Amino acid sequence: MIHEGWKDSKTISKVKCVHTNAKKYTVENVLTVGKVYEVKNETEEFLFIVDNTGRVGGFNKEYFETV
């Protein structure tokens, strides 16, 4: 499974969290507004970052801006 190696893989870019106002999911527990995160993988809709738990999580791009 390719996603198991993402945490140790090279960082693609860095993004800054701009809000945690999620309509459907609770993200304020794993994201901090203003914090910069390392992007490990990216799709059209999602960024896969190392979140506050220390694990790679997939989040909608609307929560971030490119640093």
HTML snippet that shows the backbone in 3Dmol.js (N, CA, C, O; Angstrom):
<script src="https://3Dmol.org/build/3Dmol-min.js"></script>
<div id="view" style="width:600px;height:400px;position:relative"></div>
<script>
const pdb = `
ATOM      1  N   MET A   1       0.831  -1.166   0.000  1.00  0.00           N
ATOM      2  CA  MET A   1       0.000   0.000   0.000  1.00  0.00           C
ATOM      3  C   MET A   1       0.887   1.244   0.000  1.00  0.00           C
ATOM      4  O   MET A   1       1.681   1.460   0.916  1.00  0.00           O
ATOM      5  N   ILE A   2       0.739   2.031  -1.015  1.00  0.00           N
ATOM      6  CA  ILE A   2       1.611   3.181  -1.243  1.00  0.00           C
ATOM      7  C   ILE A   2       1.494   4.251  -0.163  1.00  0.00           C
ATOM      8  O   ILE A   2       2.481   4.919   0.145  1.00  0.00           O
ATOM      9  N   HIS A   3       0.324   4.425   0.412  1.00  0.00           N
ATOM     10  CA  HIS A   3       0.125   5.480   1.410  1.00  0.00           C
ATOM     11  C   HIS A   3       0.884   5.233   2.707  1.00  0.00           C
ATOM     12  O   HIS A   3       1.097   6.175   3.471  1.00  0.00           O
ATOM     13  N   GLU A   4       1.295   4.012   2.979  1.00  0.00           N
ATOM     14  CA  GLU A   4       2.001   3.699   4.215  1.00  0.00           C
ATOM     15  C   GLU A   4       3.390   4.336   4.264  1.00  0.00           C
ATOM     16  O   GLU A   4       3.936   4.520   5.352  1.00  0.00           O
ATOM     17  N   GLY A   5       3.971   4.674   3.118  1.00  0.00           N
ATOM     18  CA  GLY A   5       5.291   5.278   3.085  1.00  0.00           C
ATOM     19  C   GLY A   5       5.281   6.786   2.935  1.00  0.00           C
ATOM     20  O   GLY A   5       6.348   7.394   2.855  1.00  0.00           O
ATOM     21  N   TRP A   6       4.117   7.409   2.895  1.00  0.00           N
ATOM     22  CA  TRP A   6       4.029   8.855   2.668  1.00  0.00           C
ATOM     23  C   TRP A   6       4.666   9.669   3.781  1.00  0.00           C
ATOM     24  O   TRP A   6       5.285  10.696   3.501  1.00  0.00           O
ATOM     25  N   LYS A   7       4.539   9.250   5.031  1.00  0.00           N
ATOM     26  CA  LYS A   7       5.066  10.032   6.149  1.00  0.00           C
ATOM     27  C   LYS A   7       6.571  10.221   6.032  1.00  0.00           C
ATOM     28  O   LYS A   7       7.094  11.281   6.376  1.00  0.00           O
ATOM     29  N   ASP A   8       7.261   9.208   5.551  1.00  0.00           N
ATOM     30  CA  ASP A   8       8.715   9.262   5.431  1.00  0.00           C
ATOM     31  C   ASP A   8       9.181   9.750   4.066  1.00  0.00           C
ATOM     32  O   ASP A   8      10.382   9.892   3.839  1.00  0.00           O
ATOM     33  N   SER A   9       8.247  10.007   3.154  1.00  0.00           N
ATOM     34  CA  SER A   9       8.616  10.436   1.808  1.00  0.00           C
ATOM     35  C   SER A   9       8.985  11.912   1.774  1.00  0.00           C
ATOM     36  O   SER A   9       8.771  12.649   2.737  1.00  0.00           O
ATOM     37  N   LYS A  10       9.538  12.321   0.652  1.00  0.00           N
ATOM     38  CA  LYS A  10       9.963  13.706   0.466  1.00  0.00           C
ATOM     39  C   LYS A  10       8.752  14.645   0.494  1.00  0.00           C
ATOM     40  O   LYS A  10       7.686  14.304  -0.018  1.00  0.00           O
ATOM     41  N   THR A  11       8.921  15.809   1.086  1.00  0.00           N
ATOM     42  CA  THR A  11       7.860  16.809   1.148  1.00  0.00           C
ATOM     43  C   THR A  11       7.723  17.481  -0.218  1.00  0.00           C
ATOM     44  O   THR A  11       8.708  17.957  -0.781  1.00  0.00           O
ATOM     45  N   ILE A  12       6.504  17.517  -0.746  1.00  0.00           N
ATOM     46  CA  ILE A  12       6.235  18.125  -2.055  1.00  0.00           C
ATOM     47  C   ILE A  12       6.227  19.647  -1.947  1.00  0.00           C
ATOM     48  O   ILE A  12       6.845  20.340  -2.755  1.00  0.00           O
ATOM     49  N   SER A  13       5.524  20.152  -0.947  1.00  0.00           N
ATOM     50  CA  SER A  13       5.424  21.597  -0.730  1.00  0.00           C
ATOM     51  C   SER A  13       4.979  21.831   0.707  1.00  0.00           C
ATOM     52  O   SER A  13       4.815  20.889   1.482  1.00  0.00           O
ATOM     53  N   LYS A  14       4.788  23.090   1.049  1.00  0.00           N
ATOM     54  CA  LYS A  14       4.290  23.436   2.378  1.00  0.00           C
ATOM     55  C   LYS A  14       3.063  24.314   2.217  1.00  0.00           C
ATOM     56  O   LYS A  14       2.989  25.148   1.315  1.00  0.00           O
ATOM     57  N   VAL A  15       2.100  24.111   3.108  1.00  0.00           N
ATOM     58  CA  VAL A  15       0.865  24.886   3.084  1.00  0.00           C
ATOM     59  C   VAL A  15       0.569  25.399   4.484  1.00  0.00           C
ATOM     60  O   VAL A  15       1.015  24.831   5.481  1.00  0.00           O
ATOM     61  N   LYS A  16      -0.188  26.479   4.536  1.00  0.00           N
ATOM     62  CA  LYS A  16      -0.591  27.089   5.812  1.00  0.00           C
ATOM     63  C   LYS A  16      -2.092  26.924   5.976  1.00  0.00           C
ATOM     64  O   LYS A  16      -2.856  27.188   5.047  1.00  0.00           O
ATOM     65  N   CYS A  17      -2.511  26.494   7.142  1.00  0.00           N
ATOM     66  CA  CYS A  17      -3.935  26.330   7.436  1.00  0.00           C
ATOM     67  C   CYS A  17      -4.563  27.709   7.634  1.00  0.00           C
ATOM     68  O   CYS A  17      -4.084  28.498   8.448  1.00  0.00           O
ATOM     69  N   VAL A  18      -5.634  28.001   6.891  1.00  0.00           N
ATOM     70  CA  VAL A  18      -6.277  29.311   6.977  1.00  0.00           C
ATOM     71  C   VAL A  18      -7.588  29.280   7.765  1.00  0.00           C
ATOM     72  O   VAL A  18      -8.027  30.317   8.262  1.00  0.00           O
ATOM     73  N   HIS A  19      -8.220  28.110   7.887  1.00  0.00           N
ATOM     74  CA  HIS A  19      -9.431  27.992   8.710  1.00  0.00           C
ATOM     75  C   HIS A  19      -9.729  26.526   8.993  1.00  0.00           C
ATOM     76  O   HIS A  19      -9.213  25.636   8.316  1.00  0.00           O
ATOM     77  N   THR A  20     -10.556  26.285   9.989  1.00  0.00           N
ATOM     78  CA  THR A  20     -10.986  24.926  10.329  1.00  0.00           C
ATOM     79  C   THR A  20     -12.507  24.855  10.413  1.00  0.00           C
ATOM     80  O   THR A  20     -13.052  24.052  11.170  1.00  0.00           O
ATOM     81  N   ASN A  21     -13.185  25.683   9.645  1.00  0.00           N
ATOM     82  CA  ASN A  21     -14.646  25.727   9.641  1.00  0.00           C
ATOM     83  C   ASN A  21     -15.197  24.668   8.694  1.00  0.00           C
ATOM     84  O   ASN A  21     -15.602  24.983   7.575  1.00  0.00           O
ATOM     85  N   ALA A  22     -15.211  23.439   9.130  1.00  0.00           N
ATOM     86  CA  ALA A  22     -15.671  22.331   8.304  1.00  0.00           C
ATOM     87  C   ALA A  22     -17.185  22.210   8.387  1.00  0.00           C
ATOM     88  O   ALA A  22     -17.773  22.375   9.456  1.00  0.00           O
ATOM     89  N   LYS A  23     -17.813  21.920   7.249  1.00  0.00           N
ATOM     90  CA  LYS A  23     -19.262  21.752   7.208  1.00  0.00           C
ATOM     91  C   LYS A  23     -19.675  20.362   7.662  1.00  0.00           C
ATOM     92  O   LYS A  23     -20.712  20.193   8.304  1.00  0.00           O
ATOM     93  N   LYS A  24     -18.848  19.351   7.320  1.00  0.00           N
ATOM     94  CA  LYS A  24     -19.264  17.976   7.543  1.00  0.00           C
ATOM     95  C   LYS A  24     -18.409  17.242   8.582  1.00  0.00           C
ATOM     96  O   LYS A  24     -18.929  16.404   9.319  1.00  0.00           O
ATOM     97  N   TYR A  25     -17.127  17.540   8.651  1.00  0.00           N
ATOM     98  CA  TYR A  25     -16.216  16.801   9.518  1.00  0.00           C
ATOM     99  C   TYR A  25     -15.602  17.708  10.577  1.00  0.00           C
ATOM    100  O   TYR A  25     -15.607  18.930  10.429  1.00  0.00           O
ATOM    101  N   THR A  26     -15.078  17.121  11.633  1.00  0.00           N
ATOM    102  CA  THR A  26     -14.383  17.866  12.672  1.00  0.00           C
ATOM    103  C   THR A  26     -12.904  17.875  12.341  1.00  0.00           C
ATOM    104  O   THR A  26     -12.253  16.831  12.384  1.00  0.00           O
ATOM    105  N   VAL A  27     -12.365  19.037  12.011  1.00  0.00           N
ATOM    106  CA  VAL A  27     -10.945  19.131  11.674  1.00  0.00           C
ATOM    107  C   VAL A  27     -10.157  19.968  12.668  1.00  0.00           C
ATOM    108  O   VAL A  27      -8.927  19.952  12.638  1.00  0.00           O
ATOM    109  N   GLU A  28     -10.833  20.697  13.546  1.00  0.00           N
ATOM    110  CA  GLU A  28     -10.097  21.546  14.494  1.00  0.00           C
ATOM    111  C   GLU A  28      -9.292  20.736  15.505  1.00  0.00           C
ATOM    112  O   GLU A  28      -8.418  21.283  16.178  1.00  0.00           O
ATOM    113  N   ASN A  29      -9.574  19.447  15.620  1.00  0.00           N
ATOM    114  CA  ASN A  29      -8.800  18.590  16.523  1.00  0.00           C
ATOM    115  C   ASN A  29      -7.436  18.216  15.946  1.00  0.00           C
ATOM    116  O   ASN A  29      -6.527  17.866  16.700  1.00  0.00           O
ATOM    117  N   VAL A  30      -7.279  18.285  14.630  1.00  0.00           N
ATOM    118  CA  VAL A  30      -6.028  17.846  14.003  1.00  0.00           C
ATOM    119  C   VAL A  30      -5.341  18.930  13.183  1.00  0.00           C
ATOM    120  O   VAL A  30      -4.223  18.728  12.709  1.00  0.00           O
ATOM    121  N   LEU A  31      -5.992  20.081  13.010  1.00  0.00           N
ATOM    122  CA  LEU A  31      -5.386  21.204  12.299  1.00  0.00           C
ATOM    123  C   LEU A  31      -5.397  22.437  13.196  1.00  0.00           C
ATOM    124  O   LEU A  31      -6.300  22.613  14.014  1.00  0.00           O
ATOM    125  N   THR A  32      -4.383  23.291  13.034  1.00  0.00           N
ATOM    126  CA  THR A  32      -4.292  24.526  13.783  1.00  0.00           C
ATOM    127  C   THR A  32      -4.201  25.683  12.796  1.00  0.00           C
ATOM    128  O   THR A  32      -3.337  25.687  11.919  1.00  0.00           O
ATOM    129  N   VAL A  33      -5.084  26.661  12.934  1.00  0.00           N
ATOM    130  CA  VAL A  33      -5.076  27.825  12.054  1.00  0.00           C
ATOM    131  C   VAL A  33      -3.752  28.562  12.214  1.00  0.00           C
ATOM    132  O   VAL A  33      -3.319  28.842  13.332  1.00  0.00           O
ATOM    133  N   GLY A  34      -3.109  28.876  11.085  1.00  0.00           N
ATOM    134  CA  GLY A  34      -1.846  29.585  11.089  1.00  0.00           C
ATOM    135  C   GLY A  34      -0.623  28.696  11.060  1.00  0.00           C
ATOM    136  O   GLY A  34       0.480  29.184  10.815  1.00  0.00           O
ATOM    137  N   LYS A  35      -0.783  27.407  11.304  1.00  0.00           N
ATOM    138  CA  LYS A  35       0.349  26.484  11.311  1.00  0.00           C
ATOM    139  C   LYS A  35       0.686  26.041   9.890  1.00  0.00           C
ATOM    140  O   LYS A  35      -0.203  25.890   9.051  1.00  0.00           O
ATOM    141  N   VAL A  36       1.974  25.834   9.628  1.00  0.00           N
ATOM    142  CA  VAL A  36       2.448  25.381   8.320  1.00  0.00           C
ATOM    143  C   VAL A  36       2.625  23.861   8.369  1.00  0.00           C
ATOM    144  O   VAL A  36       3.219  23.320   9.301  1.00  0.00           O
ATOM    145  N   TYR A  37       2.098  23.189   7.348  1.00  0.00           N
ATOM    146  CA  TYR A  37       2.144  21.733   7.269  1.00  0.00           C
ATOM    147  C   TYR A  37       2.887  21.288   6.017  1.00  0.00           C
ATOM    148  O   TYR A  37       2.896  21.994   5.008  1.00  0.00           O
ATOM    149  N   GLU A  38       3.510  20.112   6.086  1.00  0.00           N
ATOM    150  CA  GLU A  38       4.221  19.522   4.957  1.00  0.00           C
ATOM    151  C   GLU A  38       3.264  18.683   4.126  1.00  0.00           C
ATOM    152  O   GLU A  38       2.555  17.830   4.660  1.00  0.00           O
ATOM    153  N   VAL A  39       3.241  18.926   2.815  1.00  0.00           N
ATOM    154  CA  VAL A  39       2.391  18.160   1.904  1.00  0.00           C
ATOM    155  C   VAL A  39       3.183  16.949   1.426  1.00  0.00           C
ATOM    156  O   VAL A  39       4.277  17.087   0.881  1.00  0.00           O
ATOM    157  N   LYS A  40       2.622  15.769   1.636  1.00  0.00           N
ATOM    158  CA  LYS A  40       3.273  14.527   1.234  1.00  0.00           C
ATOM    159  C   LYS A  40       2.715  13.978  -0.069  1.00  0.00           C
ATOM    160  O   LYS A  40       3.421  13.280  -0.797  1.00  0.00           O
ATOM    161  N   ASN A  41       1.450  14.284  -0.374  1.00  0.00           N
ATOM    162  CA  ASN A  41       0.834  13.862  -1.629  1.00  0.00           C
ATOM    163  C   ASN A  41      -0.333  14.799  -1.902  1.00  0.00           C
ATOM    164  O   ASN A  41      -0.839  15.466  -0.999  1.00  0.00           O
ATOM    165  N   GLU A  42      -0.753  14.839  -3.166  1.00  0.00           N
ATOM    166  CA  GLU A  42      -1.803  15.777  -3.560  1.00  0.00           C
ATOM    167  C   GLU A  42      -2.635  15.189  -4.678  1.00  0.00           C
ATOM    168  O   GLU A  42      -2.113  14.524  -5.573  1.00  0.00           O
ATOM    169  N   THR A  43      -3.950  15.440  -4.621  1.00  0.00           N
ATOM    170  CA  THR A  43      -4.859  15.107  -5.714  1.00  0.00           C
ATOM    171  C   THR A  43      -5.545  16.405  -6.123  1.00  0.00           C
ATOM    172  O   THR A  43      -5.225  17.471  -5.598  1.00  0.00           O
ATOM    173  N   GLU A  44      -6.482  16.318  -7.054  1.00  0.00           N
ATOM    174  CA  GLU A  44      -7.208  17.517  -7.485  1.00  0.00           C
ATOM    175  C   GLU A  44      -7.965  18.174  -6.348  1.00  0.00           C
ATOM    176  O   GLU A  44      -8.054  19.400  -6.289  1.00  0.00           O
ATOM    177  N   GLU A  45      -8.510  17.374  -5.447  1.00  0.00           N
ATOM    178  CA  GLU A  45      -9.379  17.888  -4.399  1.00  0.00           C
ATOM    179  C   GLU A  45      -8.753  17.893  -2.998  1.00  0.00           C
ATOM    180  O   GLU A  45      -9.140  18.697  -2.150  1.00  0.00           O
ATOM    181  N   PHE A  46      -7.783  16.995  -2.754  1.00  0.00           N
ATOM    182  CA  PHE A  46      -7.256  16.810  -1.404  1.00  0.00           C
ATOM    183  C   PHE A  46      -5.749  16.994  -1.316  1.00  0.00           C
ATOM    184  O   PHE A  46      -5.011  16.773  -2.276  1.00  0.00           O
ATOM    185  N   LEU A  47      -5.314  17.412  -0.111  1.00  0.00           N
ATOM    186  CA  LEU A  47      -3.900  17.447   0.248  1.00  0.00           C
ATOM    187  C   LEU A  47      -3.692  16.411   1.350  1.00  0.00           C
ATOM    188  O   LEU A  47      -4.500  16.305   2.273  1.00  0.00           O
ATOM    189  N   PHE A  48      -2.622  15.661   1.248  1.00  0.00           N
ATOM    190  CA  PHE A  48      -2.283  14.691   2.273  1.00  0.00           C
ATOM    191  C   PHE A  48      -1.086  15.247   3.032  1.00  0.00           C
ATOM    192  O   PHE A  48       0.017  15.345   2.494  1.00  0.00           O
ATOM    193  N   ILE A  49      -1.323  15.608   4.292  1.00  0.00           N
ATOM    194  CA  ILE A  49      -0.317  16.301   5.095  1.00  0.00           C
ATOM    195  C   ILE A  49      -0.044  15.533   6.383  1.00  0.00           C
ATOM    196  O   ILE A  49      -0.826  14.671   6.783  1.00  0.00           O
ATOM    197  N   VAL A  50       1.076  15.858   7.026  1.00  0.00           N
ATOM    198  CA  VAL A  50       1.336  15.350   8.365  1.00  0.00           C
ATOM    199  C   VAL A  50       0.637  16.314   9.318  1.00  0.00           C
ATOM    200  O   VAL A  50       1.070  17.453   9.490  1.00  0.00           O
ATOM    201  N   ASP A  51      -0.453  15.846   9.937  1.00  0.00           N
ATOM    202  CA  ASP A  51      -1.276  16.718  10.779  1.00  0.00           C
ATOM    203  C   ASP A  51      -0.762  16.762  12.219  1.00  0.00           C
ATOM    204  O   ASP A  51       0.325  16.257  12.503  1.00  0.00           O
ATOM    205  N   ASN A  52      -1.531  17.360  13.124  1.00  0.00           N
ATOM    206  CA  ASN A  52      -1.116  17.526  14.518  1.00  0.00           C
ATOM    207  C   ASN A  52      -0.965  16.208  15.274  1.00  0.00           C
ATOM    208  O   ASN A  52      -0.321  16.179  16.322  1.00  0.00           O
ATOM    209  N   THR A  53      -1.540  15.123  14.773  1.00  0.00           N
ATOM    210  CA  THR A  53      -1.407  13.819  15.429  1.00  0.00           C
ATOM    211  C   THR A  53      -0.100  13.141  15.059  1.00  0.00           C
ATOM    212  O   THR A  53       0.267  12.136  15.668  1.00  0.00           O
ATOM    213  N   GLY A  54       0.615  13.680  14.061  1.00  0.00           N
ATOM    214  CA  GLY A  54       1.862  13.077  13.608  1.00  0.00           C
ATOM    215  C   GLY A  54       1.666  12.046  12.512  1.00  0.00           C
ATOM    216  O   GLY A  54       2.625  11.412  12.073  1.00  0.00           O
ATOM    217  N   ARG A  55       0.429  11.876  12.069  1.00  0.00           N
ATOM    218  CA  ARG A  55       0.122  10.933  10.988  1.00  0.00           C
ATOM    219  C   ARG A  55      -0.277  11.690   9.740  1.00  0.00           C
ATOM    220  O   ARG A  55      -0.620  12.870   9.805  1.00  0.00           O
ATOM    221  N   VAL A  56      -0.234  11.015   8.609  1.00  0.00           N
ATOM    222  CA  VAL A  56      -0.655  11.618   7.350  1.00  0.00           C
ATOM    223  C   VAL A  56      -2.174  11.530   7.260  1.00  0.00           C
ATOM    224  O   VAL A  56      -2.763  10.461   7.418  1.00  0.00           O
ATOM    225  N   GLY A  57      -2.792  12.678   7.004  1.00  0.00           N
ATOM    226  CA  GLY A  57      -4.242  12.736   6.846  1.00  0.00           C
ATOM    227  C   GLY A  57      -4.592  13.481   5.582  1.00  0.00           C
ATOM    228  O   GLY A  57      -3.841  14.351   5.142  1.00  0.00           O
ATOM    229  N   GLY A  58      -5.733  13.146   4.987  1.00  0.00           N
ATOM    230  CA  GLY A  58      -6.196  13.806   3.774  1.00  0.00           C
ATOM    231  C   GLY A  58      -7.225  14.872   4.103  1.00  0.00           C
ATOM    232  O   GLY A  58      -8.214  14.603   4.785  1.00  0.00           O
ATOM    233  N   PHE A  59      -6.990  16.084   3.617  1.00  0.00           N
ATOM    234  CA  PHE A  59      -7.879  17.205   3.899  1.00  0.00           C
ATOM    235  C   PHE A  59      -8.193  17.952   2.612  1.00  0.00           C
ATOM    236  O   PHE A  59      -7.363  18.028   1.706  1.00  0.00           O
ATOM    237  N   ASN A  60      -9.395  18.498   2.542  1.00  0.00           N
ATOM    238  CA  ASN A  60      -9.809  19.295   1.397  1.00  0.00           C
ATOM    239  C   ASN A  60      -8.900  20.510   1.272  1.00  0.00           C
ATOM    240  O   ASN A  60      -8.474  21.071   2.282  1.00  0.00           O
ATOM    241  N   LYS A  61      -8.604  20.915   0.058  1.00  0.00           N
ATOM    242  CA  LYS A  61      -7.694  22.037  -0.188  1.00  0.00           C
ATOM    243  C   LYS A  61      -8.219  23.373   0.315  1.00  0.00           C
ATOM    244  O   LYS A  61      -7.448  24.320   0.468  1.00  0.00           O
ATOM    245  N   GLU A  62      -9.520  23.463   0.575  1.00  0.00           N
ATOM    246  CA  GLU A  62     -10.104  24.727   1.007  1.00  0.00           C
ATOM    247  C   GLU A  62      -9.579  25.216   2.360  1.00  0.00           C
ATOM    248  O   GLU A  62      -9.737  26.393   2.684  1.00  0.00           O
ATOM    249  N   TYR A  63      -8.967  24.348   3.146  1.00  0.00           N
ATOM    250  CA  TYR A  63      -8.459  24.732   4.462  1.00  0.00           C
ATOM    251  C   TYR A  63      -7.066  25.367   4.410  1.00  0.00           C
ATOM    252  O   TYR A  63      -6.568  25.843   5.430  1.00  0.00           O
ATOM    253  N   PHE A  64      -6.434  25.379   3.235  1.00  0.00           N
ATOM    254  CA  PHE A  64      -5.025  25.756   3.149  1.00  0.00           C
ATOM    255  C   PHE A  64      -4.742  26.808   2.073  1.00  0.00           C
ATOM    256  O   PHE A  64      -5.520  27.004   1.140  1.00  0.00           O
ATOM    257  N   GLU A  65      -3.604  27.471   2.242  1.00  0.00           N
ATOM    258  CA  GLU A  65      -3.043  28.320   1.188  1.00  0.00           C
ATOM    259  C   GLU A  65      -1.573  27.948   1.050  1.00  0.00           C
ATOM    260  O   GLU A  65      -0.939  27.542   2.023  1.00  0.00           O
ATOM    261  N   THR A  66      -1.040  28.083  -0.137  1.00  0.00           N
ATOM    262  CA  THR A  66       0.346  27.721  -0.397  1.00  0.00           C
ATOM    263  C   THR A  66       1.286  28.736   0.250  1.00  0.00           C
ATOM    264  O   THR A  66       1.049  29.943   0.210  1.00  0.00           O
ATOM    265  N   VAL A  67       2.348  28.219   0.839  1.00  0.00           N
ATOM    266  CA  VAL A  67       3.351  29.087   1.495  1.00  0.00           C
ATOM    267  C   VAL A  67       4.452  29.383   0.497  1.00  0.00           C
ATOM    268  O   VAL A  67       5.404  30.092   0.820  1.00  0.00           O
TER     269      VAL A  67
END
`;
const viewer = $3Dmol.createViewer("view");
viewer.addModel(pdb, "pdb");
viewer.setStyle({}, {cartoon: {color: "spectrum"}});
viewer.zoomTo();
viewer.render();
</script>
